[in-house]
Amino acid sequence: MIDDDDPNYLESLAQEYKSGKNMVCRSAVDRILAAVKERRVKGEYSSKMDVVDDFIKLYHLEPNCKEPKRALKTAPRKRNSKSRSKTI
């Protein structure tokens, strides 16, 4: 969780989002962090909340950090015993 008094809140946020992710996603988070920091230095944000919201928005737009879609589990088809022809 981000501490409001933490001067490194962006780094803390990035670490949370990198946790448990693959290397490609962690690199993407580093790029997002750099972009958000640059925008912050340029004064493009009016509040800390705007900074965090932009970081999170960019993270969710990053294709390398999306969770893979899981295949739907389908129930096995039941055999219809009436449709089989019986030989006598």
MARBA-3410 file (N, C-alpha, C, O; in Angstrom, 1 decimal):
88
0.8,-1.2,0.0,0.0,0.0,0.0,0.9,1.2,0.0,2.0,1.2,0.6 ~ 0.5,2.3,-0.6,1.2,3.5,-0.8,1.0,4.4,0.5,-0.1,4.6,0.9 ~ 2.1,4.8,1.1,2.1,5.7,2.2,2.1,7.1,1.7,3.0,7.5,0.9 ~ 1.1,7.9,2.2,1.0,9.3,1.7,2.3,10.1,2.0,2.5,11.1,1.3 ~ 3.0,9.8,3.0,4.2,10.5,3.4,5.4,10.0,2.8,6.5,10.6,2.9
5.3,9.0,2.0,6.5,8.4,1.4,6.9,9.2,0.1,6.1,9.3,-0.8 ~ 8.1,9.7,0.2,8.6,10.5,-1.0,8.8,9.7,-2.2,8.8,10.2,-3.4 ~ 9.0,8.4,-2.0,9.2,7.4,-3.1,8.0,6.6,-3.4,8.1,5.4,-3.8 ~ 6.8,7.2,-3.3,5.6,6.5,-3.5,5.5,5.9,-4.9,4.9,4.8,-5.0 ~ 6.0,6.5,-5.9,5.9,6.0,-7.3,6.7,4.7,-7.4,6.3,3.7,-8.0
7.9,4.7,-6.8,8.8,3.5,-6.8,8.1,2.4,-6.0,8.1,1.2,-6.4 ~ 7.4,2.7,-4.9,6.7,1.7,-4.1,5.6,1.1,-4.9,5.3,-0.1,-4.9 ~ 4.8,2.0,-5.6,3.7,1.5,-6.4,4.2,0.6,-7.5,3.6,-0.4,-7.8 ~ 5.3,1.0,-8.2,5.9,0.2,-9.3,6.3,-1.2,-8.7,6.1,-2.2,-9.4 ~ 6.9,-1.2,-7.6,7.3,-2.5,-7.0,6.1,-3.4,-6.7,6.2,-4.6,-6.9
5.0,-2.8,-6.3,3.8,-3.6,-6.1,3.3,-4.2,-7.4,2.9,-5.4,-7.4 ~ 3.4,-3.4,-8.4,2.9,-3.9,-9.7,3.8,-4.9,-10.4,3.4,-5.7,-11.2 ~ 5.1,-4.8,-10.0,6.1,-5.8,-10.6,6.1,-7.1,-9.9,6.6,-8.1,-10.4 ~ 5.6,-7.1,-8.7,5.6,-8.3,-7.8,4.9,-9.5,-8.5,3.7,-9.4,-8.8 ~ 5.7,-10.6,-8.7,5.1,-11.8,-9.2,4.9,-11.8,-10.7,4.2,-12.7,-11.3
5.4,-10.8,-11.4,5.2,-10.7,-12.9,6.4,-11.2,-13.6,7.5,-11.3,-13.0 ~ 6.2,-11.5,-14.9,7.3,-11.9,-15.7,8.3,-10.8,-16.0,7.9,-9.6,-15.8 ~ 9.4,-11.1,-16.6,10.4,-10.1,-16.9,9.9,-9.0,-17.9,10.3,-7.8,-17.7 ~ 9.2,-9.4,-18.9,8.7,-8.5,-19.9,7.7,-7.5,-19.2,7.8,-6.3,-19.5 ~ 6.9,-7.9,-18.3,5.9,-7.0,-17.6,6.7,-6.1,-16.7,6.4,-4.9,-16.6
7.7,-6.6,-16.0,8.5,-5.8,-15.1,9.2,-4.7,-15.8,9.3,-3.6,-15.4 ~ 9.7,-5.0,-17.0,10.4,-4.0,-17.9,9.3,-2.9,-18.3,9.7,-1.7,-18.3 ~ 8.1,-3.4,-18.6,7.1,-2.4,-19.0,6.7,-1.5,-17.8,6.5,-0.3,-18.0 ~ 6.7,-2.1,-16.6,6.4,-1.2,-15.5,7.5,-0.2,-15.3,7.2,0.9,-14.9 ~ 8.8,-0.6,-15.5,9.9,0.4,-15.4,9.7,1.5,-16.5,9.9,2.7,-16.1
9.2,1.2,-17.7,9.0,2.2,-18.7,7.8,3.1,-18.3,7.9,4.3,-18.5 ~ 6.8,2.5,-17.7,5.7,3.3,-17.3,6.1,4.3,-16.2,5.7,5.4,-16.1 ~ 6.9,3.8,-15.2,7.4,4.6,-14.1,8.2,5.7,-14.6,8.0,6.9,-14.2 ~ 9.1,5.5,-15.6,9.9,6.6,-16.2,9.0,7.6,-16.8,9.3,8.8,-16.7 ~ 8.0,7.2,-17.6,7.1,8.1,-18.3,6.3,9.0,-17.3,6.2,10.2,-17.5
5.8,8.3,-16.3,5.0,9.1,-15.3,5.9,10.1,-14.5,5.5,11.2,-14.2 ~ 7.1,9.6,-14.2,8.0,10.6,-13.5,8.3,11.8,-14.4,8.4,12.9,-13.9 ~ 8.6,11.5,-15.6,8.9,12.6,-16.5,7.7,13.6,-16.6,7.9,14.8,-16.6 ~ 6.5,13.1,-16.7,5.3,13.9,-16.8,5.1,14.7,-15.5,4.7,15.9,-15.5 ~ 5.5,14.1,-14.3,5.3,14.7,-13.0,6.3,15.9,-13.0,5.9,17.0,-12.5
7.5,15.7,-13.4,8.6,16.8,-13.4,8.1,17.9,-14.3,8.4,19.1,-14.0 ~ 7.4,17.6,-15.4,7.0,18.7,-16.3,5.7,19.4,-15.8,5.3,20.4,-16.3 ~ 5.2,18.9,-14.7,4.1,19.5,-14.0,2.7,19.2,-14.7,1.8,20.0,-14.6 ~ 2.6,18.0,-15.3,1.4,17.7,-16.0,0.3,17.1,-15.0,-0.8,16.9,-15.5 ~ 0.6,16.9,-13.8,-0.3,16.4,-12.8,-0.7,17.5,-11.8,0.2,18.3,-11.4
-1.9,17.5,-11.4,-2.3,18.5,-10.4,-2.3,18.0,-9.0,-2.3,18.7,-8.0 ~ -2.3,16.6,-8.8,-2.2,16.0,-7.5,-1.5,14.7,-7.6,-1.3,14.1,-8.6 ~ -1.2,14.2,-6.4,-0.6,12.9,-6.3,-1.5,11.8,-6.8,-1.1,10.8,-7.4 ~ -2.8,12.0,-6.5,-3.8,11.0,-7.0,-3.8,10.9,-8.5,-4.0,9.9,-9.1 ~ -3.7,12.1,-9.2,-3.6,12.1,-10.7,-2.4,11.2,-11.1,-2.5,10.5,-12.1
-1.3,11.3,-10.4,-0.1,10.6,-10.8,-0.4,9.1,-10.7,-0.1,8.3,-11.6 ~ -0.9,8.7,-9.5,-1.2,7.3,-9.3,-2.2,6.8,-10.3,-2.1,5.7,-10.8 ~ -3.3,7.6,-10.5,-4.3,7.1,-11.5,-3.7,6.9,-12.9,-4.1,6.0,-13.6 ~ -2.8,7.8,-13.3,-2.2,7.7,-14.6,-1.3,6.4,-14.7,-1.3,5.7,-15.7 ~ -0.6,6.2,-13.6,0.3,5.0,-13.6,-0.6,3.8,-13.7,-0.2,2.9,-14.6
-1.6,3.7,-13.0,-2.5,2.5,-13.0,-3.2,2.3,-14.4,-3.3,1.2,-14.9 ~ -3.6,3.4,-15.0,-4.2,3.4,-16.3,-3.2,2.9,-17.3,-3.6,2.0,-18.1 ~ -2.0,3.4,-17.3,-1.0,2.9,-18.2,-0.7,1.5,-18.0,-0.4,0.7,-19.0 ~ -0.6,1.0,-16.8,-0.3,-0.4,-16.5,-1.4,-1.3,-17.1,-1.1,-2.3,-17.7 ~ -2.7,-0.9,-16.9,-3.7,-1.7,-17.4,-3.8,-1.7,-19.0,-4.4,-2.6,-19.6
-3.3,-0.7,-19.6,-3.2,-0.6,-21.1,-2.0,-1.4,-21.6,-2.0,-1.7,-22.8 ~ -1.1,-1.8,-20.8,0.1,-2.5,-21.3,-0.2,-3.9,-21.6,-0.5,-4.7,-20.7 ~ 0.0,-4.3,-22.9,-0.4,-5.7,-23.3,0.5,-6.7,-22.7,0.1,-7.9,-22.5 ~ 1.8,-6.4,-22.3,2.7,-7.3,-21.7,2.4,-7.7,-20.3,2.9,-8.6,-19.7 ~ 1.4,-7.0,-19.7,1.1,-7.2,-18.3,-0.3,-7.8,-18.1,-0.8,-7.9,-17.0
-1.0,-8.1,-19.2,-2.3,-8.6,-19.1,-2.2,-10.1,-18.7,-1.4,-10.8,-19.2 ~ -3.2,-10.5,-17.9,-3.2,-11.9,-17.5,-3.7,-12.7,-18.7,-4.6,-12.3,-19.5 ~ -3.1,-13.9,-18.9,-3.5,-14.7,-20.0,-4.9,-15.2,-19.8,-5.3,-15.5,-18.7 ~ -5.6,-15.2,-20.9,-7.0,-15.7,-20.8,-6.9,-17.2,-20.6,-6.1,-17.9,-21.3 ~ -7.7,-17.7,-19.7,-7.7,-19.1,-19.4,-8.8,-19.8,-20.3,-9.9,-19.2,-20.5
-8.5,-21.0,-20.7,-9.4,-21.7,-21.5,-10.6,-22.1,-20.6,-10.4,-22.5,-19.4 ~ -11.8,-22.0,-21.2,-13.0,-22.4,-20.4,-13.0,-24.0,-20.3,-12.7,-24.7,-21.2 ~ -13.3,-24.4,-19.1,-13.4,-25.8,-18.9,-14.8,-26.2,-19.3,-15.8,-25.7,-18.9 ~ -14.8,-27.2,-20.2,-16.1,-27.7,-20.7,-16.4,-29.1,-20.1,-15.4,-29.9,-19.9 ~ -17.6,-29.3,-19.8,-17.9,-30.6,-19.3,-17.8,-31.7,-20.4,-18.2,-31.4,-21.5
-17.4,-32.9,-20.1,-17.3,-33.9,-21.1,-18.7,-34.2,-21.6,-19.7,-34.2,-20.8 ~ -18.8,-34.5,-22.9,-20.1,-34.8,-23.4,-20.6,-36.2,-22.9,-19.8,-37.1,-22.9 ~ -21.8,-36.2,-22.6,-22.4,-37.5,-22.2,-22.8,-38.3,-23.4,-23.3,-37.8,-24.4 ~ -22.5,-39.6,-23.3,-22.8,-40.4,-24.4,-24.3,-40.8,-24.3,-24.9,-41.1,-23.3 ~ -24.9,-40.7,-25.4,-26.4,-41.0,-25.5,-26.5,-42.5,-25.9,-26.3,-42.9,-27.0
-26.8,-43.3,-24.9,-26.9,-44.7,-25.1,-28.0,-45.1,-26.1,-28.0,-46.2,-26.7 ~ -29.0,-44.3,-26.3,-30.2,-44.6,-27.1,-29.7,-44.4,-28.6,-30.3,-45.1,-29.5 ~ -28.8,-43.6,-28.9,-28.4,-43.4,-30.3,-27.5,-44.5,-30.8,-27.4,-44.5,-32.1 ~ -27.0,-45.3,-30.0,-26.2,-46.4,-30.5,-27.1,-47.6,-31.0,-28.1,-47.9,-30.4 ~ -26.7,-48.2,-32.0,-27.4,-49.3,-32.5,-26.9,-50.6,-31.8,-25.7,-50.8,-31.8
-27.8,-51.3,-31.3,-27.4,-52.6,-30.6,-27.5,-53.7,-31.6,-28.4,-53.9,-32.3 ~ -26.5,-54.5,-31.6,-26.5,-55.7,-32.4,-26.8,-56.9,-31.5,-26.3,-57.1,-30.4 ~ -27.7,-57.8,-32.0,-28.1,-58.9,-31.3,-27.7,-60.2,-32.0,-27.9,-61.3,-31.5
END
